[in-house]
Amino acid sequence: MRRIAEAAAAQTLPRFRQQGEVSNKLAGGFDPVTEADRGAERVIRALINDEFPDHGILGEEYGAENATNSHVWVIDPIDGTRAYISGLPVWGTLVGLTVDGDAVAGMMSQPFTGELYYADGSASHYEGPGGNRPLSTRKTTMLGDATLFTTTPALYEGEKRVRFDRLERQVRLSRYGTDCYAFAMLASGNIDLVAESGLQPYDIVALIPIIEQAGGVITTFAGGPAEKGGDILAAATPELHEAAMRVLYGAG
């Protein structure tokens, strides 16, 4: 993971805050991609193929190869490209490993701040400013004590927006716009809840083991596994997750 983080940083950091070219992948909307995204994914794929030639890969920019294999690496070279092109250091490189569909290990690297968050199969860890340490979620169990992050409430529509607004009214504090960095803050004990809408597997697979191996809970809004993406709820404790689910799907 350290080798992957270093190789990706060599592609992303020199281009960060340099006003490079941005392409749009979405007709009728805005889904940005940069050469930093493409360059980082290429070097990550090369490292994985060299080290584990019998493993599969799924990446945001270059798709799937051998994705039916037991072991599959899932890559988002820059999660938070909108933040990246805006000069905000809340983007990260995400790389996760699934075994038979279950996320078992993963990393989030934020090279501008010099931080690496990772889960190795048994525990979650932090390396960066302030020293290396194991990660542990807060012990918050009550919504009234919780801090909630989401990218933006504008991503929720119709009844889903009603449910999110209901949850937001119950928490102590809500903040917006931090992409994958929000999940790292949850795993490190700084916040308590993250809700996101419409994620792809490469947006979340790397973060699942970091949350779970730090003591948190992460599922879809329906309570199922998060590996395939969708609407995602992560919580610091099982009790807090249950309370949030009651608000999302309850009557009050």
Secondary structure as UniProt FT lines:
FT   HELIX           2..12
FT   HELIX           13..15
FT   TURN            16..17
FT   STRAND          22..24
FT   TURN            27..28
FT   STRAND          32..34
FT   HELIX           35..51
FT   TURN            53..54
FT   STRAND          56..59
FT   TURN            60..62
FT   STRAND          63..65
FT   TURN            67..68
FT   STRAND          71..79
FT   HELIX           81..85
FT   TURN            86..87
FT   TURN            89..90
FT   STRAND          92..99
FT   TURN            100..101
FT   STRAND          102..110
FT   TURN            111..114
FT   STRAND          115..119
FT   STRAND          124..127
FT   TURN            129..130
FT   STRAND          133..134
FT   HELIX           143..145
FT   STRAND          147..150
FT   HELIX           153..155
FT   HELIX           159..170
FT   STRAND          173..176
FT   HELIX           179..187
FT   TURN            188..189
FT   STRAND          193..199
FT   HELIX           201..204
FT   TURN            205..206
FT   HELIX           207..212
FT   TURN            213..215
FT   STRAND          217..220
FT   TURN            221..222
FT   TURN            227..228
FT   STRAND          230..235
FT   HELIX           238..249
//
